[in-house]
Amino acid sequence: MIKQPAPPDIAPPPLRNDCFALPAGVNWTPVDEALALLRERLRPVKAAISMRSVRAFGHILATDVVAARSNPPQPNSAVDGYGFAGAIPEGAHVFPLAEGRAAAGVPFNGTVPAGQAIRVLTGAALPAGVNTVILEEDVNVRDGHIAFHGPLKLRANTRQAGEDVKAGDLVLPAGRRLTSADIGLLAAVGVAEVNVYAPLRVAVMSTGDELVSPGEPAGLGQIFDANRPMLLSLVEQMGFEPVDLGRVGDDPDVLRARLNKAAEQADVILTSGGASAGDEDHVSGLLRQAGAMQQWRIALKPGRPLALGMWNGAPVFGLPGNPVAALVCTLIFARPALSLMAGAGWQMPLGFDLPAAFEKRKKPGRREYLRARVRDGRVEAFHSEGSGRISGLSWSEGLVEIEDGARHIAPGDPIRFIPYSSFNL
């Protein structure tokens, strides 16, 4: 049996403090350029660990996996019936039955003589002298003989050794997040241990004096914190390990302490609010003081300001405070970046061209994302584009992506719809 080698006891080097630095002279960053910069600058940040395959669901492979055993390991019967040697021509045929039978897990140890048949059951290893099986429904049995009509092709109703996977074949590549089907495949080819990346830990915090937690009394000018529970569940749905850092008021000293805690407990930090350049935007202010902050002004609607930086070695994604903008920026920018840092590679969502069920005129200069859903094969857009309309996130089933240039969308025009399922949601 081929055993997976244990991963070396080594961790990746830390990311550089200037990994988010924009090229000189860049003010507004197109979406595609921002994504390309993230893809170029980031890399996996987790070490590889060895894990039992049966416990590895949802983990990301750190090394390629090859089959330790062929599947099937030997030729076997695909049906309940009778086995014999060779192809059968047209016409009526009668074969004497050999003593015994072959069943799954209980092989027939002898050799079936030429011109004779033997009882075989589904999954049974084919006995020596057998390479063809006829279904029992097509056979009459009497006095130790079987009678049936041909023709029957050679190897009919049989499975060949390794016809699915051969020993030594690559079965799963490094960077794949293991699914339930993958776990079954690993078991079928005899792989008991795999090398996977340790789970990426993603800390989430909300900032702002105006926030209170649901269930707490909300005073005048206060709102319930929707971003943190939304982002924590997003992180978990995307397959990462969420770390809840709570909410922080507009106090730079408290925020600094919370960021220190986040960098100790997590590999990546997501904040919402405080990412712009106002008096109370303390996330960007603290990152700027640390000398590791970049204010990316993305040519994007919703969600233009995106603060990116490093805090004690942990990348920080400073997301907008509006819930819709926070979710869009997480899906479009943070998700592929987190996937890359987790070891799964850069993953872009799969979109589909479908006819629009709405009309919209868009000016050039920014890429836009609309909350949308599909009904009767056409894409409906949410009635409002306001980035505070969080009900539209619940109403929608995905996003419409409208390219950077000017666009007049009329009902029936093809548009790109990205279902939330393409983001692993």
N, C-alpha and C positions, 0 to 999 in steps of 0.2 A: 504494500500500500504506500502511495506517495504522500508523505506528510508535509504540510506547509512549514517552511522554516520559521523559527521564532524571529520577530522583528528585533533589530538592534536597539539597545538601550540608549537612544539618542533622540533629542527634540529638535525641531526646526529652529533656525535663528530667529530672533525677534524682528518685527517689521521696523523699518527706519522711520524716524520721526517726521521726515519730509516726504513720506510716501504719497501724501495727498496734494503735494505742491503742484499748482497749475503752471503751464508754460508762461513765460514772460509776455505781458501784453494782453492776456486773455481776460475778458470781463464777463461776457455772457457765454456760457458753455452749452453747445447743442447736446441733446440727450445722447446721441451716438458717440460723440467725443468723450463725454463724461463716463459712459460705460466702458469705452476702450481704455481710458486712463485707469479706471479701477481694475480692469482685467490685467493690465500690464503691471501695476504696482503691487498687487496683493498676491499672496501665496498661502498654502496650507500652514496653519499655526499649531496643529495638534500632532502629538507623537502617536506612533502605531502601537497597538497592544494586541495580544493573542487572546482569542475568545472561542468558546465552543460554538460550533455552527448553529446548533439548535437554539442558542440564546442570542444570536446576532441579528435578529430582525431589526430593521431600521438603521443599522450601523453602516458605515461607509468603508468599503474595502480599501486597504492600504497597499495591497499587492494583488497581482493577478492570481486567479485560482485555476488549477488544472485538475482534471478528473483523476482520481485515484483508482477508479475501476470503470470498466465500460458499462454502458446502459443500453440495452440489456447486457448482463454479463455473459450470457450464452444464448444460442437460438432457443426460442420457446414458442409455444402455441398461442395464437391470438383468440382461439375459440375452444369450446367443448366439441370434441369430435373424435376422429380416428386418423392416425398417422401412418404413413408408409413412405416408400422411396419413389422419386421420379414424377414426371408429368403423366397425366392420364389422357389418352385419346378419346374421341367421341365413341359413344356406344355404351352398352351395359357391361359392368365389371363385378366380379365376385372375388373377394380375398378372404382367406382364412385368418382368424384372429390369433395372435400370439398371446400366451399366458401373461397376466399382469396388466398394469396400467402405469401411466405417468401423470402425476399431479403436482401442483405448485408446492414446492418445498419437499416433495417426496418423489425423487427421480426414479426412473426405471434404469437399473444398473446393467442390464444385459444388452444384447444387440438384436434388433428385429430383423429376421431373415428377409431377403429379397422376395417379393411376391406375397408377403404377409402384412397385416396391419395390426395396430395396437390402440387400445383406448387411451386418449390423452385429454386432459382438462386444461382450461384456460390458465395461462401462466406457467404451465409445466415445461421444464427443460426437455427439448426434443431428444429422445433416446438415439443411440447410435443406430444407423440404418433408417432413420426417418428424416425427411426434409420437406414433406408436404402433408397438409391436414385438410380433411373434408369435414364440413359441418355435420353434426349429428342429425340435424333436421333433414339432410339430404341422403340419409342412409337407412336401409332396413337391416335389422340384425336377427339372425336365426341360426340355431345349431352351430354356434362358434364361427359364423361367417358374417361378412357384411356384403351388401349389394348396393350399387349406386350407378348413376349415369355420369359419363364424362361429357365434355372435356374438363380437365382441371390443370391449371398451370403449375409448373415446378415452383415450389416454395409457397404455394397458396396458403393463406390463413396462418402464416408463421411470421415471427419477428426475428431478424438476424442479429447476431451478437454485435453490439456497438453501433447499430443503425441509428440510434439517437445520439449518443456520445461515446467516443472511444477513449480508453485510458490514455492520459497524457494530453488530451485536447484542452485548449483554453475554454473554460465554461463561463467564467465571469471576470470582467476586467477590473483593474484597480480604478477606484473612483465611483463605483456603482453603489448606490444605496440599496441594501438588501431588502427584497420584498418577500412576502410569504411564499410565492412561487420559487424564488431563489433558494429559500431554506429547504424546500422540497427537493430541488435539483441537487443541492450540495449533499443532502442525505443519500439521494439515489446513486451518486457517483462516489460515495464513500469518503467524503471530506468531512472530518470531525472537528477540525480546528481551522480558523481563518484569522488573518491579520487585518485588523480594522483600525480606523482612527478613533481615538478617544472622542466622546461627544463634545461638540462645540457648545460652550456655555455662553449664553447671550443675556446680559443684564438689561433690564428695562426700567426706566424711571420717567416720571412726569414732573415738570417744573411749572411753578406759577402760584402766586398767592391766591388766585381766583379759584383754585381747585379744591374740592372736597370729595371724599370717597362716598360712593352710593351708600345710603343708610345714615349718613351723618346729616345734621341740620345744615342747610345751605342758606347763607345770609345774602343780603342785597349785593348784587354784583358777583356772586359766586356761582360756579357751575360744577356739575359732577364730572369727575375724571373718567372720561370714556377711553382715552388713548391707551392708558397703561393696560387695562384688562384686554383691550382689543389687540395690542401688540404682543402681550404675553401669550395669548392664544394663537396668534399668527406664528410666533417663534416655535411654539410646540407643534402646530400643524405642519410647518416646514421641516420638521424633523430634528430641531435643535433643542438644547436643554435650557429652558427659561429660568432666569434668576430675577425674582421680584425685588427691586430696590425701592419700591414705594414712590411717594410723591414728595417733592421738595419745594418749599416756598422760595420767594425771591430774596434769598439770603446767600451771598457768595461763600461765606464761611461754611455754612451747613452743606451747600452744594459741593464744595471742595472735599469735605469729609466724606460725602456720599460717593463721589467719584473715586476717591481713594479706596473705599470699601468695594466698589464695583470692580475696580482693576484687580483687587485681590481675589475676588470670587468668580470672575468671568473672563472670557477671552475677548469678548466684543461688548461694547456698550451702546445701547439705543436710548436716546433721550428724545422727548417731544416738548416743544416750546423752548424759548430762550435761544433760538438758533440764529436770530437775525442780528441787527446792529443797534437796537434800541437801548434805553437806559437800564431796562430790567432784563435784557437778554444776557444772562450771566453764564450760560453754557459757552457761547462763543467768546465771551469776555475772559473766562478762565482758561479756555484753550489758547486764546491769543497770548495771555500772560505766560503760559507754559512754553510758548514759542513753537507750538505744534498745531496750529489751527489754520485751516483754509476755508474761506467763505465762497462756496461754489454757487454762483448765481446761474441756475439751470434755466435754459430756454424751454420752460415746461409749465403747463397749466393742468392741474393745480400743483403748487409746491415749489415755487422758485428758490427760496433760500434753503441751502443744504450745508450745514456746518460739518466739516470733516476734520478730524485731528487725532492725536495720540495722547493718552493719559496714562502715565506710568507703564508704557508698553502696550496698552490695550487700545485698539482702534475705537474711535467714537463716531457714531453717526448721529448728528444733531438734526432731528427731523422737525418739520414745521409743526406748529401747535394745532392747526385746524385738522380735525379727524380725517377728512377725505384726503387732504394733502399728505398727512402722515401715512395713511395706508398706501396711497399711490407711490410715494417715495420709497416706502419699504419694499413694495413689490417690484418696482422697476429698478431700483439701485441697490438696496440692502440685500434683497434675496439672492441675486447672483453673486454678490460679494461674499455673503455668508457661506454660500455653497462652495465657493472656491476655497475660502479659509478652512472649511470643514473637511476638505479633501475630495469633494465630489466634482470638482471642476466648475467651470463657468457655465451656467445653465440659463438659457433664454427660453421664455415661454413660447408655446406653439399657438399661433393665431390662425384664424380662418376667414376667408373672404365670403361675406354674406350680404344680401341686399338690405339696405336701410329701410326702416319704417318711419323715418323722421326727416326733417329738413334742417340744415344748419349752414350758416356762412361763417367761415373762419378766415381771419387775417393771417398773413405770413409772419414768420419769425419765431413761433413757438410750437412745440409739439403739444397736443392736447389729448387728455384721456377722459372719456365720459363713462359714467356708470351706466351699464346697459344689461339687457337680458334678451333672450331669443324666444319669440313666440311665432308659431306657424312659419318657421323658416326665415323670419325677418327679425332684424335687430331693432329693439326699442331702446330709446335713451331716456334716462330719468328726466323729469320735467324741469329740474333746476340744476344749474352747474355750480351753485354755491358750495364752497369747500367746507362750510359748517353744517351742511345738510346730511347728517350722518344716517338718516333714515334711508337715503338712497343707496348706501352701502349694503344694508340689509335687503333692500328691494332688488338689487342688481344680482346678476349671475356672472359678471365679468366686466371687462373694460373694452370700450372702443378706442382704438389708437388712430389718431388723425395726424398725418405727416406734417413736417415743419412748414411747408409752403402754404400758400393760400388754397382754400378748398371751398367749393359750394357743393354740399351734399343734398341731393334731392331723393325723395322716396324711390326706392328701387336701385339706387346706385350701390355698387359694391363697396363695402367698408371692411376694415380689419377688426374682427372681434376676438378677444383673448379671454377664454373662460377662466374663472378662478381655479378650476381644476388643473390648468396648465402651470399654476404656481404651487401645486401640491396642496391646495386648499379644498 
